[in-house]
Amino acid sequence: MSLLAVGDPLLNKVDLVTVLIVLVKTVVTFGVVLVSVLFMVWFERKIISDMQNRVGPDYAGPWGILQSLADGVKLFFKEGFLPDRADHRVYRLAPYLSAVPAFLSFAIVPVGGQITIAHRVTYLQLADPPFGILWMLCMSGVAVYGVMLAGWSSGSKYPLLGSVRASAQMVSYEAALGLSVASVVLVTGSLSTHDIVLQQAGAGIRHILPNWNIIQLALVPFVVFLIAVTAELNRPPFDLVEAESELVGGFNTEYSSIGFALFYLAEFMNTVTMSAIIVTLFLGGPSGPWYSTAPILNWALPIVYFVAKVFIFLFVYVWLRATLPRLRYDQLMDLGWKVLIPVALGWLLVIAAIRIAPNSNTSRFAYAGGAVVVAFACYFMLSRAVALGRERAAESPELGR
């Protein structure tokens, strides 16, 4: 895949300066992602410690901000080992299959507008292929292969169980993820992330609300996408792949040193990347309420808007980890197959009906049908929760009191 955006003015004249600009964009993007991962690790540990009335990282650097860097250096200098029963080649390859797709997914994210470098106009985006959304879905699927192969190649039963859970979890939530993305593509009419952001940049309803997809799609695909992405990332409460209380450490139990560091890096890099993808698809990306004609603020303000939106979702992921208990395996499967997929498919049909006949009674019937789908899903979730509560109360009478 070319690192130049399709339609990018840099493509008009390919010379040495153009190649250097692409290389600089690649290095800067990689550096920004790594720094954001270090910040995310520190941020999560600090916020969770505050929620649990602890101090958290407080020794390395001011407010413990260098603790993530110290942990990374320690892991890279630790001695690595290879289990006797492991498949050597796959065992060594698996961590890279998890880390590399996370960076490649971030490559299609537009973090700002246009800038001029050496009299060349380019986007603040590493790549903008016409199949950007499909690229994101492919990379999210490839990342799961790293987890699956790591568990299978370790030659141990606990990582193997974690890899089996990873495959089932991917199959269950990838369908809902794709259907929610299909709703966005149906509204915007493009698979390019740059075009999706441009589509949301204008004024919305009565020039009051923004023209974001989260409003145009009536919130439902956004909620489905957020839940499905959380499950794809193996973040709590969907972290059954590496459940410490059941599987010791899950798929990465037999890893140490650089291999473990790459898995750790991939988890937090995926969290940052998918938060950026959510902002791009549903919250307008770098678009914001105010703009300036000043040269510096013209390209700086969109970056500020983008970072602020991503920061909100990073906090949400930390908040979920600190508050929600881990789901049981049957609850994980029920939520994916019986709730998310029907809701995402039903709402996609609603959006399609509205797009076909926007000025007729079809829209009303479509919204009514969508409301029935969402109401059914909510009823199923509530009835399931009540049934599980009764089962637990029957198994443990002291909980019922």
C-alpha positions in Angstrom: 0.0 0.0 0.0 1.3 3.4 -0.9 2.0 5.7 2.1 0.7 8.7 0.1 -2.9 9.5 0.3 -5.0 8.9 -2.8 -5.7 12.3 -4.2 -2.9 13.8 -2.2 -1.2 16.8 -3.9 2.1 15.1 -3.3 1.2 12.5 -5.9 1.2 15.1 -8.6 5.0 15.4 -8.6 7.0 12.6 -7.1 10.6 13.7 -6.3 13.2 13.4 -3.6 11.4 16.0 -1.4 8.1 14.1 -1.7 9.8 10.9 -0.6 11.4 12.6 2.3 8.1 14.1 3.4 6.5 10.6 3.4 9.4 9.2 5.4 9.1 12.1 7.9 5.3 11.5 8.2 6.0 7.8 8.8 8.6 8.4 11.5 6.5 11.1 13.2 3.4 8.9 13.2 5.3 6.0 14.7 6.8 8.3 17.3 3.4 9.8 18.2 1.8 6.3 18.6 4.6 5.1 20.8 4.5 8.2 23.0 0.7 7.9 23.3 1.1 4.3 24.4 3.5 5.3 27.1 1.1 8.0 28.2 -1.9 5.6 28.1 -0.1 3.1 30.4 0.7 5.7 32.9 -2.7 7.3 32.6 -4.6 4.1 33.2 -2.5 3.1 36.2 -2.8 6.6 37.7 -6.6 6.9 37.2 -7.3 3.4 38.5 -5.2 4.1 41.6 -7.2 7.3 42.2 -10.4 5.4 41.9 -9.2 2.8 44.4 -7.8 5.4 46.8 -4.1 4.4 46.1 -1.1 6.5 45.1 -0.1 4.6 41.9 3.1 5.3 40.0 4.9 8.1 42.0 8.6 7.4 41.9 10.0 7.5 38.3 9.8 11.1 37.2 7.2 13.8 38.2 3.9 12.2 39.2 5.5 8.8 38.1 5.1 9.8 34.4 8.4 7.9 33.5 7.3 4.7 35.1 6.1 3.3 31.8 9.4 4.0 30.2 11.2 2.3 33.1 9.0 -0.8 32.8 9.6 -1.0 29.1 13.4 -0.8 29.5 13.3 -3.4 32.2 11.3 -5.8 29.9 13.6 -5.4 27.0 16.7 -6.2 29.1 15.1 -9.3 30.8 16.2 -12.7 29.7 13.9 -14.4 27.2 13.2 -18.1 27.3 11.6 -20.6 24.9 9.3 -23.3 26.2 10.3 -26.9 25.3 7.0 -27.7 23.7 6.6 -24.5 21.8 6.5 -24.1 18.0 9.6 -21.9 17.8 8.9 -20.0 14.6 5.2 -19.3 15.4 6.1 -18.5 19.0 8.5 -15.8 18.0 6.2 -14.4 15.2 3.0 -14.1 17.2 4.0 -10.9 19.1 4.7 -9.0 15.9 1.4 -10.1 14.4 -0.3 -8.3 17.3 1.9 -5.1 17.4 2.3 -4.3 13.7 -1.4 -4.3 12.7 -2.1 -1.7 15.5 0.3 0.8 13.9 -0.9 0.0 10.4 -4.5 0.7 11.5 -3.5 4.1 12.9 -1.9 5.0 9.5 -5.4 5.7 8.0 -6.5 8.0 10.8 -6.7 11.8 9.8 -5.5 13.8 12.8 -5.8 17.2 11.2 -6.2 19.2 8.0 -3.7 20.2 5.4 -0.2 21.5 6.0 2.5 22.9 3.7 6.0 21.4 3.9 8.7 22.7 1.5 6.0 24.2 -0.8 4.2 20.8 -0.9 0.6 20.6 0.4 -0.1 17.3 2.2 -2.6 15.9 4.7 -1.9 15.3 8.4 -2.6 11.6 7.7 -0.1 9.0 6.8 -2.2 7.2 4.2 -5.7 7.6 2.7 -6.4 4.6 0.5 -9.9 4.4 -1.1 -10.5 1.2 0.9 -9.5 2.7 4.3 -12.3 1.2 6.3 -11.7 -2.3 4.8 -8.1 -1.9 5.8 -9.1 -1.2 9.3 -11.3 -4.3 9.5 -8.5 -6.4 8.0 -5.9 -5.2 10.5 -8.3 -5.8 13.4 -8.7 -9.4 12.2 -5.0 -10.0 11.7 -4.3 -8.7 15.2 -6.4 -11.5 16.7 -4.2 -14.0 14.8 -1.3 -12.9 17.0 -3.2 -13.8 20.1 -4.5 -17.1 18.7 -1.1 -18.2 17.4 0.6 -17.2 20.6 -1.7 -19.4 22.7 -1.4 -22.3 20.3 2.4 -22.2 19.8 3.2 -21.9 23.5 2.6 -25.7 24.1 0.7 -25.1 27.4 -3.0 -25.6 28.2 -3.7 -22.2 29.7 -2.5 -20.2 26.7 -4.3 -22.7 24.4 -7.6 -22.0 26.2 -7.0 -18.3 25.9 -6.4 -18.6 22.1 -9.6 -20.7 21.7 -11.5 -17.9 23.5 -9.9 -15.3 21.3 -11.0 -17.0 18.1 -14.6 -17.4 19.4 -14.7 -13.8 20.6 -13.4 -12.5 17.3 -16.0 -14.5 15.3 -18.8 -13.3 17.6 -18.0 -9.6 17.6 -16.5 -9.0 14.2 -19.9 -9.4 12.5 -21.5 -6.7 14.7 -18.4 -4.5 14.2 -18.7 -4.8 10.4 -22.4 -4.1 10.4 -22.0 -1.0 12.4 -19.3 0.2 10.1 -21.5 -0.6 7.1 -24.1 1.9 8.5 -21.4 4.7 8.5 -20.4 3.8 4.9 -24.0 3.8 3.8 -24.5 7.3 5.1 -21.2 8.8 3.9 -20.9 6.9 0.7 -17.2 6.3 0.9 -14.7 3.9 2.4 -12.0 6.6 2.7 -11.5 7.9 6.2 -10.6 11.3 4.8 -13.9 11.5 2.9 -15.8 10.3 6.0 -14.3 13.2 8.1 -15.1 15.7 5.3 -18.7 14.5 5.2 -19.0 15.3 9.0 -17.3 18.7 8.8 -20.4 20.7 7.8 -23.2 22.1 9.9 -25.8 19.7 11.2 -29.5 19.9 12.1 -30.7 23.6 12.0 -27.0 24.6 12.2 -27.0 23.9 15.9 -25.9 20.3 16.3 -22.8 19.1 14.5 -23.1 16.9 11.4 -21.5 13.9 13.1 -22.4 10.3 12.2 -23.3 9.6 15.9 -26.2 12.0 15.4 -27.2 11.1 11.8 -27.3 7.4 12.8 -29.2 8.0 16.0 -26.6 6.6 18.3 -27.3 2.9 17.8 -24.3 1.9 15.5 -22.0 4.0 17.7 -23.0 2.0 20.8 -22.7 -1.3 18.9 -19.3 -0.3 17.5 -18.0 0.8 20.9 -19.1 -2.5 22.6 -17.7 -4.6 19.7 -14.4 -2.8 19.6 -14.0 -3.2 23.4 -14.5 -7.0 22.9 -12.1 -7.0 20.0 -9.5 -5.3 22.1 -9.9 -7.8 24.9 -10.5 -4.9 27.3 -12.5 -5.3 30.5 -15.2 -6.5 30.9 -14.4 -8.7 27.8 -10.9 -9.7 28.9 -11.6 -13.5 29.0 -8.7 -14.2 26.8 -6.2 -13.2 29.5 -8.4 -13.9 32.6 -5.9 -14.0 35.5 -8.3 -15.7 37.9 -8.9 -18.6 35.4 -6.0 -18.9 33.0 -3.1 -17.6 35.0 -2.3 -15.0 32.4 -4.0 -16.3 29.3 -2.4 -16.4 25.9 0.8 -14.6 27.0 1.5 -16.8 30.0 4.6 -18.4 28.5 6.0 -15.1 27.2 8.7 -12.9 28.8 11.1 -10.1 27.9 10.6 -8.6 24.4 7.7 -11.0 23.5 5.7 -10.0 26.5 6.6 -6.3 26.0 5.2 -6.5 22.4 1.9 -7.9 23.5 1.7 -5.3 26.3 2.5 -2.6 23.7 0.0 -4.0 21.2 -2.9 -4.0 23.8 -2.5 -0.3 24.6 -1.6 0.7 21.0 -4.8 -0.9 19.9 -6.7 1.0 22.5 -5.3 4.3 21.3 -5.9 3.3 17.6 -9.5 2.2 18.0 -10.3 5.3 20.1 -9.0 7.3 17.1 -11.1 5.2 14.7 -14.2 5.8 16.8 -13.6 9.5 16.7 -13.0 9.4 12.9 -16.1 7.4 12.1 -18.7 8.9 14.5 -17.4 12.2 16.0 -16.1 14.1 13.0 -12.4 13.3 13.5 -10.5 16.6 13.8 -13.5 18.8 13.0 -14.6 21.2 15.8 -17.0 24.1 16.5 -14.5 27.0 16.0 -11.8 27.6 13.4 -9.3 30.4 12.9 -7.8 32.1 9.8 -4.4 32.4 11.5 -1.9 30.1 9.8 -0.8 28.4 13.0 -4.2 27.9 14.5 -5.6 26.8 11.2 -3.8 23.5 11.5 -3.3 23.3 15.2 -6.9 23.6 16.3 -8.1 20.4 14.4 -5.3 18.5 16.2 -6.4 19.8 19.5 -10.0 18.8 18.8 -8.9 15.3 17.7 -6.7 14.7 20.8 -9.5 15.9 23.1 -12.0 13.5 21.6 -9.6 10.6 21.7 -8.7 11.4 25.3 -12.4 11.1 26.3 -12.6 7.5 25.0 -9.3 6.6 26.6 -10.8 7.7 29.9 -13.9 5.7 29.2 -11.8 2.5 28.7 -10.0 3.1 32.0 -13.3 3.8 33.7 -14.8 0.6 32.4 -11.7 -1.4 33.6 -12.0 0.1 37.1 -15.7 -0.4 37.6 -17.1 -3.4 35.6 -16.5 -7.1 36.6 -15.5 -9.6 33.9 -18.3 -11.2 32.0 -18.8 -15.0 32.0 -18.1 -16.8 28.8 -21.8 -17.6 28.1 -22.7 -13.9 28.7 -20.0 -12.9 26.2 -21.5 -15.2 23.6 -25.1 -14.2 24.3 -24.3 -10.5 24.0 -22.5 -10.9 20.7 -24.9 -13.2 18.9 -28.3 -12.5 20.4 -28.1 -8.8 21.0 -25.4 -6.9 19.0 -25.7 -8.6 15.7 -29.5 -8.4 15.5 -29.5 -4.7 16.6 -26.7 -3.8 14.1 -28.4 -5.6 11.2 -31.8 -4.2 12.0 -30.5 -0.7 12.3 -28.6 -1.1 9.0 -31.9 -2.0 7.3 -33.5 1.0 8.9 -30.8 3.4 7.6 -31.0 1.8 4.1 -34.8 2.3 4.1 -34.4 5.9 5.0 -31.8 6.5 2.4 -34.0 5.0 -0.3 -37.1 6.9 0.6 -36.2 9.9 2.8 -39.3 12.0 2.0 -42.1 9.4 2.4 -43.9 7.5 5.1 -41.2 4.8 4.7 -38.9 6.8 7.0 -41.5 6.7 9.7 -42.0 3.0 9.4 -38.3 2.5 9.4 -37.8 4.5 12.6 -40.6 2.6 14.2 -39.1 -0.7 13.1 -35.7 0.4 14.5 -37.3 1.3 17.8 -38.9 -2.1 18.0 -35.4 -3.7 17.4 -33.7 -1.7 20.1 -36.6 -2.2 22.5 -36.4 -6.0 22.0 -32.7 -5.9 22.5 -33.0 -4.0 25.8 -35.8 -6.3 27.0 -33.6 -9.3 26.2 -30.6 -7.9 28.1 -32.7 -6.9 31.1 -34.5 -10.3 31.2 -31.2 -12.1 30.9 -29.7 -10.0 33.7 -32.7 -10.8 36.0 -32.5 -14.5 35.2 -28.8 -14.6 36.0 -29.4 -12.8 39.3 -32.0 -15.3 40.3 -29.6 -18.2 39.4 -26.9 -16.7 41.5 -29.3 -16.1 44.4 -30.5 -19.7 44.2 -26.9 -21.0 44.2 -25.8 -18.8 47.1 -28.8 -18.1 49.4 -26.7 -15.5 51.4 -26.5 -13.4 48.3 -30.3 -13.3 48.0 -30.6 -11.8 51.4 
